[in-house]
């Protein structure tokens, strides 16, 4: 018995989509069994292909304008006039919203155009997918043209260096910043002071923490991020004019680079390293300012001849995406560097500090898996010094005992 033309066509589509051999088109039973065995995998693969097409071909910036939002340029990124916590990367067609919680504890919610539509269109997921699917079906994938916005981005790349970083006005004191970081966040006071002394941190007029990154050559500020100190209301925002190719980079001249998502996570790791007896200046640090903002990783690896890259991002979906993106980028660019992952056991490194306190542990007992501890004191020298002191003490006590015995014998 022969299969119907519809069954053959369906089987051919499954085979093409999954990249597997076609069944015998003259045997109805074989074709039916083929369809039954592979249809679930076919549906899943088809959805993945559709999602990828939607994410790649429907531009967030175009869709945002359709919804009536006003785009505002911020360096090589864009934001929305109506929602300034939104950051759009037009090259990756990806967005973040710092005012919304991300995956786990990543800085801000991040997603593709599908997530953007869920958040801002007011439509149901079903309506969104029907709308986007219809749009994709009209696109000839082999003849895709760049949008006018993408062309605009390419033209404006030449002017990125002219964008000036806008820093918030400094406050006359830093009481709220010190209290927030040391008491609320559990950062070692010496680490907070190190950031202040090196102009990496100050308090603005609104009482927020302002973290700053500098250009390696001329030492001008190139990156700044505000972090609220009000524990009951979350506030995180990048300042206008940030250079995301540099990010917040702390250069100690090391060949080992530790990458964190947030400045407070970096401070938390430094607190752990310091309590373990390590020298925090044996490492360089790069703060991404959120998951998947990875451009600066490549810049600093090439610039400072980094040999060891330690990815210490959040232990959540956003962190895993960052790890995959960093590895993919370095592989594509044929960068030769030793890559290791040092993830917290909980969501992020600052929470790791707080959990340790709750469990009655000291920071020095927190595990830093896959991170080689540098700058530890010479334990052998310490032991020898201890033994010398112990022997001198024993010798002194022996001499005293001998004198006492002689005095008694003379009596």
C-alpha positions as CSV (number, residue, x, y, z in Angstrom):
1,X,0.0,0.0,0.0
2,X,1.3,3.4,-1.0
3,X,1.3,6.5,1.4
4,X,-0.7,9.6,0.4
5,X,1.0,12.5,-1.2
6,X,0.3,14.5,2.0
7,X,2.1,11.9,4.1
8,X,5.1,11.9,1.8
9,X,5.3,15.7,1.8
10,X,5.1,15.7,5.6
11,X,7.9,13.1,5.9
12,X,10.1,15.0,3.4
13,X,9.7,18.2,5.5
14,X,10.6,16.3,8.7
15,X,13.7,14.8,7.0
16,X,14.8,18.2,5.7
17,X,14.3,19.9,9.0
18,X,16.1,17.3,11.1
19,X,18.7,16.4,8.5
20,X,17.9,12.7,8.4
21,X,17.4,10.2,5.6
22,X,13.9,10.1,4.0
23,X,11.8,6.9,4.5
24,X,10.8,4.6,1.6
25,X,8.1,6.6,-0.3
26,X,6.5,3.4,-1.6
27,X,5.7,1.9,1.8
28,X,2.8,3.5,3.7
29,X,3.6,1.7,7.0
30,X,7.3,2.8,7.0
31,X,6.3,6.4,6.3
32,X,3.7,6.4,9.1
33,X,6.2,5.0,11.5
34,X,8.8,7.6,10.4
35,X,6.3,10.4,11.0
36,X,5.3,9.0,14.4
37,X,8.9,8.5,15.5
38,X,10.1,12.0,14.6
39,X,7.2,14.4,14.7
40,X,7.8,15.6,18.3
41,X,11.4,16.4,17.5
42,X,10.3,18.0,14.3
43,X,7.8,20.3,16.1
44,X,10.5,21.3,18.6
45,X,13.1,22.0,15.9
46,X,10.6,24.0,13.9
47,X,9.8,26.1,16.9
48,X,13.5,26.7,17.5
49,X,14.0,27.8,13.8
50,X,10.9,30.1,14.0
51,X,12.1,31.6,17.3
52,X,15.6,32.2,15.8
53,X,14.2,33.8,12.7
54,X,12.0,36.1,14.8
55,X,14.9,37.1,17.1
56,X,17.2,37.8,14.2
57,X,14.8,39.4,11.7
58,X,12.4,41.5,13.7
59,X,14.3,44.4,15.1
60,X,13.6,45.6,18.7
61,X,14.1,49.2,17.7
62,X,11.7,49.0,14.8
63,X,9.1,47.3,17.0
64,X,9.6,49.8,19.8
65,X,8.8,52.6,17.4
66,X,5.7,50.7,16.2
67,X,4.5,50.7,19.8
68,X,5.0,54.5,20.0
69,X,8.1,54.6,22.1
70,X,10.9,57.2,21.5
71,X,14.4,56.0,21.0
72,X,17.3,57.8,22.8
73,X,20.9,57.1,21.9
74,X,23.3,56.2,24.7
75,X,26.8,55.5,23.2
76,X,26.5,52.5,21.0
77,X,23.2,51.5,22.7
78,X,19.7,52.9,22.8
79,X,17.2,53.5,25.5
80,X,13.5,54.6,25.6
81,X,12.5,58.1,26.6
82,X,9.5,56.6,28.4
83,X,11.5,53.9,30.2
84,X,15.1,55.0,30.8
85,X,16.0,51.8,32.5
86,X,15.8,50.0,29.1
87,X,19.0,49.4,27.2
88,X,18.8,48.1,23.6
89,X,21.8,46.6,21.8
90,X,20.9,47.1,18.1
91,X,23.8,44.9,16.9
92,X,22.7,41.9,19.0
93,X,19.0,42.8,18.8
94,X,18.8,42.3,22.5
95,X,17.6,44.5,25.4
96,X,17.9,44.8,29.2
97,X,15.7,46.5,31.7
98,X,17.5,47.3,34.9
99,X,14.4,48.2,36.9
100,X,13.1,44.6,36.5
101,X,14.7,41.5,38.1
102,X,16.7,39.4,35.8
103,X,17.3,35.6,35.7
104,X,18.3,34.8,39.2
105,X,20.2,37.8,40.4
106,X,21.6,39.1,37.1
107,X,21.5,42.9,36.7
108,X,18.2,43.5,35.0
109,X,15.8,41.5,32.9
110,X,17.2,40.7,29.4
111,X,15.7,39.1,26.4
112,X,15.1,39.2,22.6
113,X,12.3,41.0,20.7
114,X,9.9,38.3,21.9
115,X,10.5,39.3,25.6
116,X,10.3,42.9,24.6
117,X,6.9,42.4,23.1
118,X,5.7,40.4,26.2
119,X,6.8,43.3,28.4
120,X,5.6,46.3,26.4
121,X,3.0,45.4,23.8
122,X,0.2,44.4,26.2
123,X,-0.6,41.4,24.0
124,X,-0.8,37.8,25.0
125,X,2.0,35.4,24.1
126,X,-0.2,33.6,21.6
127,X,-1.1,36.9,19.8
128,X,2.6,38.0,19.8
129,X,3.7,34.7,18.3
130,X,1.0,34.8,15.6
131,X,1.9,38.4,14.7
132,X,5.6,37.6,14.5
133,X,5.1,34.3,12.7
134,X,3.1,36.1,10.0
135,X,5.8,38.8,9.6
136,X,8.5,36.1,9.3
137,X,6.5,34.2,6.7
138,X,6.6,37.3,4.4
139,X,10.4,37.6,4.7
140,X,12.7,36.0,2.1
141,X,15.5,34.8,4.4
142,X,18.0,34.7,1.5
143,X,17.4,38.3,0.7
144,X,17.3,40.2,4.0
145,X,18.1,43.9,3.9
146,X,19.4,45.9,6.8
147,X,16.9,48.3,8.4
148,X,17.4,52.1,8.2
149,X,18.2,52.0,11.9
150,X,21.0,49.5,11.4
151,X,22.4,51.7,8.7
152,X,22.3,54.6,11.0
153,X,24.2,52.6,13.7
154,X,26.9,51.8,11.2
155,X,27.2,55.5,10.2
156,X,27.4,56.7,13.8
157,X,30.1,54.3,14.9
158,X,32.7,56.8,13.7
159,X,31.3,59.3,16.2
160,X,31.3,57.1,19.3
161,X,34.6,58.4,20.6
162,X,33.0,61.9,20.7
163,X,30.3,60.8,23.2
164,X,31.1,62.3,26.6
165,X,30.4,60.3,29.8
166,X,27.9,62.2,32.0
167,X,28.8,61.7,35.7
168,X,26.3,62.4,38.5
169,X,27.3,65.3,40.8
170,X,29.3,64.2,43.8
171,X,27.9,64.5,47.3
172,X,30.0,66.2,50.1
173,X,30.1,62.9,52.1
174,X,29.8,59.2,51.6
175,X,27.9,58.1,54.7
176,X,25.1,56.3,52.8
177,X,27.5,54.5,50.5
178,X,29.7,53.3,53.4
179,X,26.7,52.1,55.4
180,X,25.1,50.3,52.4
181,X,28.2,48.5,51.2
182,X,29.7,47.5,54.6
183,X,26.5,47.0,56.7
184,X,23.9,45.9,54.2
185,X,26.1,44.2,51.7
186,X,28.8,42.8,54.0
187,X,31.8,44.1,52.0
188,X,35.0,44.4,53.9
189,X,35.6,48.0,54.9
190,X,39.2,47.9,53.5
191,X,37.8,46.9,50.1
192,X,35.3,49.8,50.1
193,X,38.1,52.2,51.1
194,X,40.3,50.8,48.3
195,X,37.6,51.7,45.7
196,X,37.2,55.1,47.2
197,X,40.9,55.8,47.4
198,X,41.4,54.8,43.8
199,X,38.4,57.0,42.6
200,X,36.4,53.9,41.6
201,X,33.5,54.8,43.8
202,X,31.7,57.9,45.1
203,X,28.3,59.0,46.4
204,X,26.1,61.2,44.3
205,X,23.7,63.9,45.5
206,X,20.8,61.4,45.6
207,X,22.8,59.0,47.9
208,X,23.5,56.4,45.2
209,X,26.8,54.5,44.7
210,X,28.5,55.6,41.5
211,X,31.1,53.1,40.2
212,X,33.6,54.4,37.7
213,X,35.8,52.8,35.1
214,X,38.8,54.6,33.5
215,X,40.6,54.5,30.1
216,X,43.9,52.8,30.5
217,X,45.9,55.3,28.5
218,X,44.6,58.8,29.4
219,X,42.8,57.8,32.7
220,X,39.6,59.6,31.8
221,X,36.3,58.1,33.0
222,X,34.8,56.0,30.3
223,X,32.2,54.0,32.3
224,X,29.9,54.7,35.2
225,X,27.0,53.0,36.8
226,X,24.7,54.1,39.6
227,X,23.5,51.7,42.3
228,X,20.9,52.8,44.8
229,X,21.5,52.5,48.5
230,X,17.9,52.2,49.5
231,X,17.4,48.5,50.4
232,X,13.6,48.7,50.0
233,X,13.7,50.0,46.4
234,X,16.1,48.7,43.7
235,X,17.8,51.2,41.4
236,X,20.5,50.4,38.9
237,X,21.4,52.5,35.9
238,X,24.3,53.1,33.5
239,X,25.2,56.7,33.0
240,X,24.9,58.3,29.6
241,X,27.9,58.0,27.4
242,X,29.4,54.7,28.7
243,X,32.0,53.0,26.6
244,X,31.0,49.4,26.7
245,X,34.2,48.3,24.9
246,X,36.1,49.2,28.0
247,X,33.6,48.8,30.9
248,X,34.7,49.1,34.4
249,X,38.2,47.7,34.3
250,X,40.6,47.5,37.4
251,X,44.1,47.0,36.1
252,X,46.8,45.7,38.4
253,X,49.2,44.6,35.7
254,X,48.3,40.9,36.2
255,X,48.0,38.3,33.5
256,X,44.9,36.9,35.2
257,X,41.5,38.6,34.6
258,X,38.4,38.0,36.8
259,X,35.1,38.9,35.1
260,X,32.1,39.7,37.3
261,X,28.6,41.0,36.4
262,X,28.4,43.7,39.0
263,X,30.7,45.9,41.0
264,X,29.4,44.6,44.3
265,X,30.1,41.1,43.2
266,X,33.6,42.1,42.4
267,X,34.0,43.7,45.8
268,X,32.5,40.6,47.4
269,X,35.2,38.4,45.7
270,X,37.9,40.8,46.8
271,X,36.6,40.5,50.3
272,X,36.9,36.7,50.2
273,X,40.3,36.8,48.6
274,X,41.6,39.2,51.2
275,X,40.3,37.2,54.2
276,X,42.0,34.2,52.7
277,X,45.3,36.1,52.9
278,X,45.6,36.8,49.2
279,X,46.8,39.9,47.6
280,X,43.8,41.3,45.6
281,X,46.3,43.2,43.3
282,X,47.5,39.9,41.9
283,X,44.4,40.0,39.6
284,X,42.8,42.3,37.2
285,X,39.0,42.8,37.4
286,X,36.4,43.5,34.7
287,X,32.9,44.4,35.7
288,X,30.4,43.9,32.9
289,X,27.5,45.9,34.3
290,X,25.1,43.1,33.5
291,X,24.8,39.7,31.9
292,X,25.9,39.4,28.2
293,X,27.6,42.8,28.0
294,X,30.8,41.1,27.0
295,X,32.5,43.4,24.5
296,X,35.1,44.6,27.0
297,X,36.3,41.0,27.6
298,X,37.9,40.7,24.2
299,X,39.3,44.3,24.4
300,X,41.2,43.8,27.6
301,X,42.4,40.3,26.9
302,X,44.1,41.5,23.7
303,X,45.3,44.8,25.2
304,X,46.9,43.4,28.3
305,X,48.1,40.0,27.1
306,X,45.8,38.2,29.5
307,X,46.8,34.5,29.9
308,X,44.1,33.4,32.4
309,X,40.5,34.3,32.2
310,X,38.3,33.5,35.2
311,X,34.6,33.9,34.5
312,X,33.0,34.6,37.9
313,X,29.5,35.7,36.8
314,X,26.2,34.8,38.5
315,X,25.1,31.2,38.9
316,X,21.9,31.6,37.0
317,X,20.5,31.7,33.4
318,X,21.9,35.1,32.7
319,X,25.3,34.0,33.9
320,X,25.3,30.9,31.8
321,X,24.4,33.0,28.7
322,X,27.3,35.2,29.5
323,X,29.7,32.2,29.8
324,X,28.5,30.8,26.4
325,X,28.7,34.2,24.7
326,X,32.3,34.9,26.0
327,X,33.5,31.5,25.0
328,X,31.9,31.8,21.6
329,X,33.4,35.2,21.0
330,X,36.9,34.2,22.0
331,X,36.7,31.1,19.8
332,X,35.5,33.1,16.8
333,X,38.4,35.5,17.3
334,X,40.9,32.7,17.8
335,X,42.0,34.1,21.2
336,X,44.4,31.8,23.0
337,X,43.6,32.2,26.7
338,X,43.1,29.7,29.6
339,X,39.4,29.9,30.5
340,X,38.0,28.7,33.9
341,X,34.6,29.2,35.6
342,X,34.4,30.3,39.2
343,X,30.8,30.4,40.1
344,X,29.1,31.0,43.5
345,X,27.2,28.1,45.1
346,X,24.2,30.5,45.4
347,X,22.9,33.1,42.9
348,X,25.7,35.7,43.1
349,X,28.9,36.4,45.0
350,X,27.4,39.0,47.3
351,X,24.7,36.6,48.3
352,X,27.5,34.1,49.0
353,X,28.8,36.5,51.6
354,X,25.4,36.9,53.3
355,X,24.8,33.2,53.3
356,X,28.2,32.6,54.9
357,X,27.2,35.1,57.7
358,X,23.9,33.4,58.2
359,X,25.6,30.0,58.5
360,X,28.2,31.3,61.0
361,X,31.1,30.9,58.5
362,X,34.0,33.2,58.0
363,X,34.6,34.7,54.5
364,X,37.9,32.8,54.3
365,X,36.0,29.5,54.4
366,X,34.0,30.3,51.2
367,X,35.1,28.2,48.3
368,X,36.6,29.9,45.2
369,X,36.6,26.9,42.8
370,X,38.9,27.0,39.8
371,X,40.6,30.2,41.0
372,X,44.3,30.0,41.7
373,X,45.0,31.9,44.9
374,X,47.8,34.4,44.4
375,X,49.8,36.4,46.8
376,X,49.4,34.1,49.7
377,X,52.0,34.6,52.5
378,X,54.9,32.2,52.6
379,X,53.6,29.5,54.9
380,X,57.1,27.8,55.2
381,X,58.7,31.0,56.2
382,X,55.9,31.6,58.8
383,X,56.3,28.1,60.1
384,X,60.1,28.4,60.4
385,X,59.6,31.7,62.2
386,X,57.1,30.2,64.6
387,X,59.5,27.2,65.3
388,X,62.4,29.6,65.9
389,X,60.3,31.6,68.4
390,X,59.1,28.4,70.1
391,X,62.7,27.0,70.4
392,X,63.9,30.3,71.9
393,X,61.1,30.2,74.4
394,X,61.8,26.5,75.4
395,X,65.6,27.4,75.7
396,X,64.8,30.4,77.9
397,X,62.6,28.3,80.1
398,X,65.2,25.5,80.3
399,X,67.8,28.0,81.4
400,X,65.5,29.3,84.1
401,X,64.8,25.8,85.4
402,X,68.5,24.9,85.5
403,X,69.3,28.1,87.5
404,X,66.5,27.2,90.0
405,X,68.0,23.7,90.3
406,X,71.5,25.0,90.9
407,X,70.2,27.4,93.6
408,X,68.5,24.5,95.4
409,X,71.7,22.4,95.2
410,X,73.7,25.2,96.7
411,X,71.4,25.4,99.6
